[in-house]
């Protein structure tokens, strides 16, 4: 008897009243035939997917402003290929002729010697391929912040004729080429490239191709290994006869009560003003339970909504669970809408990695309080038995609440600094968390007893050590062809890192990233993108999620051991349907993956910290300090509250407090007295002071950057955001959330603020200021009416204004908008060749002394705490997750 016949026999005696769906019953009759197809014979064609979907889409997780271009005055006529010691110039006309007729002429004859017959055939096939993509869609993707980051990396390989990064040219050409009636083609893209020539590095292109090819081959091998492991598990534990249990794929017996609640976790501004932060929470309650029901929190992904996962809430509630679906302000659909309107310059602020888990804890706390006074909630929820299910960013949220610790150490910095291309767009989003101050963030909620993570983000935001902290049962679900959050790097390898004995890995082949998100289609561009990212049959994928997650909840949250039979490879195989395979395994090993791939993987199972600074001389700064007994440091005196000159003529402020604390730590570490030797720095010489070795550290409002040679930034010690200062009597004339057309905005030249303002307000008149007294000049221009608004970091604008008055209102100013337009981290400037000194400074920034300095800064700026019910969390700046100091106590 084959497995299909066996399964059919197990189910043959079960009536419809016992709950099994007609879908499952019908599928069993064809299971034997379906099982005859091997993974390689079926739909698994990753290269086709790469060519038809990945290339036009592998540059965005969120959407950005669509910008229109005129046809370029110049288009590329030649492609110059660098082969190391010499270059080959290829005419675009010759490439087009080869693609059309196969004739090899001009420089292509010489190039064909290097490619060979096979390489030339692949080149022609590549030149002939066309991609059917909506130009509006591709524009939105390429103008997203994540898309721009990906393009910058590609632009390092594809450069302009002046050898500049081809970032902007690649984007403009792709948008225009996508508008061609026959679709986007490589030749069309070349014709639209706004540069006479395109310069390519053959070696870099080869490496890029090899990286992608190897990763795809490895992904194929990993899926084969999981398929083989699932078959072995199914053979070892066949599906038993199932009697007396409702089908987890069908609705349960309870009527569902739906409620929508309005909550608010308010923010405090620098002056202590309260900014409402309202958000909605959907509730799904089972009606008729005689006892409090276990609770499932469902956390949506970036740019999504609670409503997109209401289908899960309804299903869980019908089976006796209370489902809670919170809206995550700052990473929900309002973020997506704002991005489409060009309001924001980043997809999500880094503090959302902290805020999201705290949102959930806050909701649980508040519902517990409401249950004492709300008859509709009294006695309905068991808030000590909680599970969290999350998709994508929500999957991260679920794992954080389950105990995974946020990684802010060297491994995070190393993974985010790797230049090579990877089939994992989520890295750009995750690396935003590297801008968080390096504290220990206590995000675990002890009420959470199980977690389900669907296409979660896990590495490097958690890493092996962080994910290994989870002790509760975990189910990971993945789409094999997911290039947004790579199945291999974000779910399958991380599955190996889990130490909890109850863990499950479900993979859907060949699904993609958004299969679990049930955002309704409205024919809009956004929904077109969602469809492209979901893979085949998202409906079937949602059925798998609904069925497997309910079985997991019944087993590990509702303590129903009988449901273990549904959490098996045999059961997953029994409900698997075309065109989407479902595979589930309980265990997986490195040896199985290596055997399937035929050797060590191109992506290490457990990444090691290997980062070394160029010309690293570890310990040289500490050695010099120990020998001289002096710490040479600089502070910018014109940047209150970071640096100022007190009445006695001495440098003071937050940075001075931090440097005094660092000096005390060095004394204890080096075992000798250390004196702090302070000098004044200016905006114009702050980098050169460190580069020349005049000082060993500079502290001030230095936004983290990667383009300053000879200087290394410490971990962030402060977060701020761009705001606009307006005169109080004219502020009502300006809507900072609008376009500010024609408004005169003053801004310091060559700063991050200038980039934000130019991108956010393209129709405004930008007035640039420069020099060491530029900020003071900006205030004078605002007072005199020479400019309408003065842009800068909110904390610096406030600090300057409060130099002459006790409050912003008394000084005659207003900050617009209440929530900053960006989230910018400040770091200390360090020499670029001493990793030990960097680690010493970063370690200090996590110390109690650094926290005490932050408290003093907070008090000096009249900041107020915003205590949550679960822990103290200081919010010293307004905005969607924008803070200046983040403390967990």
Buried (B, 14 or more C-beta within 10 A) or exposed (E): EEBBEBBBEBBEEBEEEBBBBEBBBEBBEEBBEBBEEEBEEBBBBBEEBBBBBBBBBBBBBBBBBBBEBEEBEEBBBBBBBBBEEEEBBBBBEBBBBBBEEEEBEBBBEBBBEEBEEEEBEEBBEEBEBBBEBBBBBBBBBBBBBBBBBBBBBBBBBBBBBEEEBBBBBBBBBBBBBBBBEEBBBBBBBBBBBBBEBBBBBBEBBEBBEEBBEBBBBBBBBBBBBBBBBBBBBBEEBEBEEBEEBBBBBBBBEBEBBEEEBEBBBEBBBBBEBEBEBEBBBBBBBBEEBEEBBBBBBBBBBBBBBBBBBBBBBBBBBBBBBBBBBBBBBBBBBBBBEBBBEBBBBBBBBBBBBBBBBBBBBBBBBBBBEBBEEEEEBEEBBBBEBBBBBBBBBBBBBBBBBBBBBBBBBBBBBBBBEEEEBBBBBBBBBBBBBBBBBBBEBBBBBEBBBBBBBBBBBBBBBBBBBBBBBBBBBBBBBBBBBBBBBBBBBBBBBBBBBBEBEBBBBBBBBBBBBBBBBBBEEEEEBBEBBBBBBBBBBBEBBBBBBBBBBBBBBBBBBBEEEEBBBBBBBBBBBBBBBBEBBBBBBBEBEBEBBBBBBEEEBBBEBEBEEEBEBEEBBBBBBBBBBBEEBBBBBBBBBBBBBBBBBEEEEEBBBBBBBBBBBBBBBBBEBBEEEBEBBBBBBBBEBBBEBBBEEBBBBBBBBBBBEEEBEBBBBBBBBBBBBBBBBBBEEEBEEBEBBEBBEEBBBBBBEEBBBBBBBBBBBBEBBBBBBEEEEBBBBBBBBBEEEEBBBBBBBBBBBBBBBBEEEEEBEEBBBBBBBBBBBBBBBBBBBBBBBBBBBBBBBBBBBBBEBBBEBBBBBBEBBBBBBBEBEBBEBBBBBBBBBBBBBBBBE
